[in-house]
Amino acid sequence: MSPTDTWKLSDTNIKLQKGMQVAAGLYKNFMGNSIETSIEAYYKAIKDYLDYRSGAQLTMNHHIETDVISTQGKAYGMEFMVKKTQGKLNGWISYSYSRTQLRQHDARISNPINDGNWYPADYDKPHEVKLAGNYKFTQRYSFSLNCDYSTGRPVTLPISKFSYAGGKFVYYSERNQYRIPDFFRMDIAFNIEPSHKLTLLTHSTFSIGVYNVTGRKNAYSVYYISEEGKLQGYKMAIFGAPIPYLSYNIKF
């Protein structure tokens, strides 16, 4: 339900976007530097960020400046990560909390988006967890696991319909009031490294694994179609089943 990304250079009608960001971090290693930890936080103020007007048509629009608005924004968050670099079991896990919000704050606008209140940007996803692990059975054989979870991105949905002057119309929620389902994916792989001899000109790695091993139908987008006078919602998923794969990599 979000518009397709459209790129447009700044000109006399579209102002340059401006931002100011501050960030700070704390880093600490433990157990002979085999465990690395970090925590970072940031805040960013944004001015003249472009968003689209309600009912805008952005695709193939030769006068796109008439369908976009200038907003102010703020982005803030923090990330915590723990990484193990040594031993048979190694990898890392991270958690991040981040928000990006916009507001159409202009006294000259009589009916601003969401009544001039803050609303989530299209790419606002507050929670994200990533896990990457690798276990070495021997120098040649290992098993790897990757997990990725994130909050679903915001969407604006039709919530009711009404009739007016002989026509039927759809009433939408406030801008980005709802979210598509959360994203989760798990990948596994068994890796074989044929040789570690330094005299060889090339070193190769063979992997057999499965993408999306849980078969989760993660929503890429949601959309609605009028069927027999009713609005029916649908979810589009790109990878909705486990996908086995084989890979062979050569390093020179």
C-alpha positions in Angstrom: 0.0 0.0 0.0 3.0 2.3 -0.2 3.8 4.1 -3.4 6.7 2.9 -5.7 9.9 4.7 -5.0 10.4 7.6 -7.4 13.7 9.6 -7.6 13.6 13.3 -8.3 16.4 15.9 -8.2 15.9 19.0 -6.2 14.8 22.1 -8.1 13.0 25.4 -7.7 9.9 23.6 -6.5 11.5 20.8 -4.4 13.9 22.0 -1.6 17.1 20.3 -0.6 16.6 17.9 2.3 18.6 18.7 5.3 19.6 16.7 8.4 21.6 16.9 11.6 22.7 13.7 13.4 24.5 12.9 16.6 25.6 9.4 17.7 27.5 7.8 20.5 28.7 4.3 21.3 30.3 2.2 23.9 32.5 -0.8 23.1 34.0 -3.5 25.4 35.8 -6.8 24.9 35.9 -9.7 27.3 37.6 -13.1 27.8 40.8 -12.2 26.0 39.0 -10.3 23.3 37.1 -13.4 22.3 33.8 -11.7 23.2 33.1 -8.3 21.7 30.2 -6.1 22.8 28.9 -2.8 21.7 26.0 -0.4 22.2 25.3 2.6 20.0 22.6 5.3 20.0 21.7 8.1 17.6 19.3 10.9 17.0 18.7 12.7 13.7 16.6 15.7 12.9 15.3 16.0 9.3 14.0 19.1 7.5 12.2 19.3 4.1 11.8 15.5 3.8 9.4 14.7 0.9 6.3 12.6 1.4 3.3 12.1 -0.9 0.0 13.8 -0.7 -3.2 11.8 0.1 -4.4 10.4 -3.2 -1.2 11.2 -5.0 -0.3 9.6 -8.4 3.5 9.2 -8.5 3.9 6.7 -11.3 4.6 8.3 -14.7 3.8 11.7 -13.2 5.7 14.4 -15.1 4.8 17.1 -12.6 5.6 15.2 -9.4 6.1 18.4 -7.4 2.4 18.9 -7.4 1.8 15.5 -5.6 4.5 15.7 -2.9 4.7 17.6 0.4 7.5 18.9 2.5 7.7 17.4 6.1 9.9 17.5 9.1 11.2 14.3 10.5 13.1 12.7 13.4 14.9 9.4 13.6 16.3 7.9 16.7 17.3 4.5 18.1 19.9 2.2 19.6 21.7 -1.1 18.8 23.2 -3.7 21.0 25.5 -6.4 19.7 27.4 -9.4 21.2 30.0 -11.2 19.0 32.0 -14.3 19.7 35.1 -14.5 17.5 36.9 -17.6 18.7 36.3 -21.3 19.4 34.3 -23.9 17.6 31.1 -22.0 18.2 31.2 -18.4 16.9 28.9 -15.8 15.6 27.0 -12.7 16.7 23.6 -11.5 17.8 22.2 -8.0 17.6 19.1 -6.1 18.6 18.1 -2.7 17.4 15.3 -0.3 18.2 14.8 2.5 15.7 12.1 4.9 14.9 11.6 7.3 11.9 8.6 9.6 12.1 7.4 12.5 10.0 5.1 15.5 10.5 3.5 17.9 8.1 4.0 21.0 10.2 2.9 24.0 8.2 0.4 26.6 9.5 -0.6 27.4 5.9 -2.0 23.9 5.4 -5.7 23.7 6.4 -5.9 19.9 6.4 -2.4 18.4 7.1 -1.8 14.7 7.1 -2.9 13.1 10.4 -4.0 16.5 11.6 -0.3 17.6 11.8 0.6 14.8 14.2 3.7 12.6 14.0 3.3 9.4 11.9 5.6 6.6 11.1 7.7 6.8 7.8 7.3 4.1 5.3 10.5 2.4 6.4 9.9 2.7 10.2 10.5 -0.7 11.7 11.0 -0.4 15.5 12.4 -3.8 16.4 15.0 -5.9 14.6 16.9 -9.0 15.8 19.7 -10.7 13.8 21.5 -13.9 14.7 24.4 -15.5 12.8 26.0 -18.6 14.2 28.6 -21.0 13.0 29.7 -24.3 14.6 32.9 -26.0 13.4 32.9 -29.8 13.8 36.4 -29.9 12.3 38.6 -27.6 10.2 36.8 -28.7 7.1 33.2 -29.2 8.2 30.9 -26.6 9.8 27.2 -25.8 10.3 25.8 -22.3 10.0 22.5 -20.7 11.1 21.1 -17.3 10.3 17.9 -15.8 11.7 16.3 -12.4 11.0 13.3 -10.9 12.6 11.9 -7.4 12.2 8.7 -5.4 12.8 6.4 -5.2 9.7 6.6 -1.9 7.9 3.8 0.7 8.2 0.8 0.7 5.7 -2.3 2.8 5.2 -5.4 0.6 4.9 -9.0 1.0 3.8 -11.1 0.6 6.9 -14.6 1.3 5.6 -16.7 2.4 2.6 -19.5 4.9 2.2 -21.9 6.2 -0.4 -22.1 9.8 -1.4 -24.0 11.5 -4.3 -24.7 8.2 -5.9 -21.2 7.0 -5.8 -19.3 4.6 -3.5 -16.1 5.6 -1.9 -13.4 4.0 0.4 -12.4 5.6 3.7 -8.7 5.1 4.6 -7.0 5.0 8.0 -4.6 7.7 9.1 -1.3 7.7 7.3 0.7 4.5 8.1 -1.5 3.6 11.1 -1.3 -0.1 10.5 1.6 -2.6 9.7 2.0 -5.6 7.6 2.9 -8.9 9.5 6.3 -9.1 11.1 9.1 -10.6 9.1 11.0 -13.7 10.2 13.4 -15.9 8.2 15.7 -18.7 9.2 18.5 -20.1 6.9 20.7 -23.2 7.6 23.7 -24.6 5.8 26.3 -27.3 6.0 29.7 -26.2 4.7 32.6 -28.2 3.5 36.1 -26.8 2.9 38.1 -29.3 0.8 41.6 -28.2 1.8 43.5 -25.6 3.9 47.0 -26.1 2.3 48.7 -22.7 1.9 50.5 -23.8 -1.3 47.3 -24.2 -3.3 46.5 -21.4 -5.8 42.8 -21.6 -4.9 40.6 -22.4 -1.9 37.1 -23.6 -2.4 34.0 -23.9 -0.2 31.0 -26.1 -0.8 27.7 -25.5 0.9 24.3 -27.2 1.0 21.5 -25.5 2.8 17.9 -24.3 2.9 16.6 -20.7 2.8 13.5 -19.9 4.8 13.7 -23.3 6.5 10.4 -22.7 8.5 8.5 -21.9 5.2 7.1 -18.7 6.6 5.1 -16.6 4.1 6.6 -13.2 4.9 4.5 -10.4 3.4 6.2 -8.3 0.8 3.1 -6.1 0.5 -0.7 -6.2 1.2 -3.4 -5.0 -1.2 -7.2 -4.9 -1.5 -9.5 -5.8 -4.3 -13.2 -5.1 -4.6 -15.0 -8.5 -5.0 -18.8 -8.6 -5.2 -19.1 -5.3 -3.5 -16.8 -6.2 -0.7 -13.1 -5.2 -0.1 -11.0 -8.4 0.1 -7.5 -8.1 1.5 -4.5 -10.1 0.1 -0.9 -10.6 1.1 1.9 -11.1 -1.4 4.9 -13.2 -0.4 8.1 -13.6 -2.4 9.4 -16.7 -0.7 6.6 -18.7 0.9 8.3 -22.1 1.2 11.7 -23.6 2.1 14.2 -23.3 -0.7 17.1 -25.7 -0.9 20.3 -24.6 -2.5 23.8 -25.7 -3.4 26.8 -23.3 -3.8 30.4 -23.7 -4.7 32.8 -20.7 -4.1 36.4 -20.4 -5.2 38.9 -17.9 -3.7 42.2 -17.1 -5.4 
